Amino acid sequence: MIARIRSNKASKRSTTGIKGVSFHKSRGRFSASIGCQGKKIYLGTFKTLEEAVAARKAAEEKYYKPLIDSFEKKSKDTKKDEQD
């Protein structure tokens, strides 16, 4: 799961090429979302791509960073125990 979180690769179906950001032609707006721990979190719709990307980046900091930090701490602790 951590590898997926760290990956910035958008899906092949992405309309923007940016992970978690899509464009809706009918509305003429961009939407942003993020998936975390089995839930999809809708971040809103935005007039510009830049606004949607900023919302997505902020959500990554809020939702993914604690998970990554926890994983890295556990990995360091495990390596330290193996060395002892």
N, C-alpha and C positions, 0 to 999 in steps of 0.2 A: 504494500500500500504506500509506503514512503516513496518508493521509486515513482509511482504514479503522481503523487503530490508534487514531487520535485520536477517532474517533466512539464515543460511548457508547450508541448506539442498539441496542437489542436486536432480535432477529429477530421477525417477525410470529408465529412459533410459540412464542416464549418463554412459559414458564409462570409466570415471576416478573416479567417486564418489565425484568430486569437482564441486561445482556450477560454471557454466560459462566456464569450461574447458573441452575440449573433445579431443579424439585421433582419427586421421584419418589414418587407416591402409594403404590405397593406397599411401599416402604421407609419412607415417612413421613419422609424426610430430603432435604436439599438437597445438590446436588453443584455443584462449581465446576471449570471448565476454562478453558484459554486456548490460542489457536492462535498459533504463532509460527514463521515461516520454513518454512511447509509442514507443521508437525507440531502435533498436538493434545496438549497437556500436561494430564493429569488432576491436579487439585489436591486431591481428596478429597471425602468426604461429611461433612456437618455437621448438627447437630441444629437449628440456627437459621439463618434467612436472614442475620442479621447476621454470623455466623461465616463463612458462605460468601462474602458480599460482601467481608469483610476479607481472606480468602484470595485472592480475585480481584484486589483492589486491590494487595496485596503482590506478586502475580505480574506485574501490569502494570508496577510499579516495577522489578522484576527483569528482565523480558524486553523490555518496550517502551521504557522510558526510554533505554537505551543506543542503540537504533535511532533514536529520535527525535533524540537529541542528536547522533548522527553525521550524520543527514540535515541538521539545522539548521546544523551546522558546515560541511558541504560546500556548502550553499546560500549561506552568508555568504562563503565563500572564492570561489565562483563570481561572486557579485555584486561582490566586491572586485576580482577580475581584470577584470571587464567595465568597471569604472570607471577602471582604470589604463590 
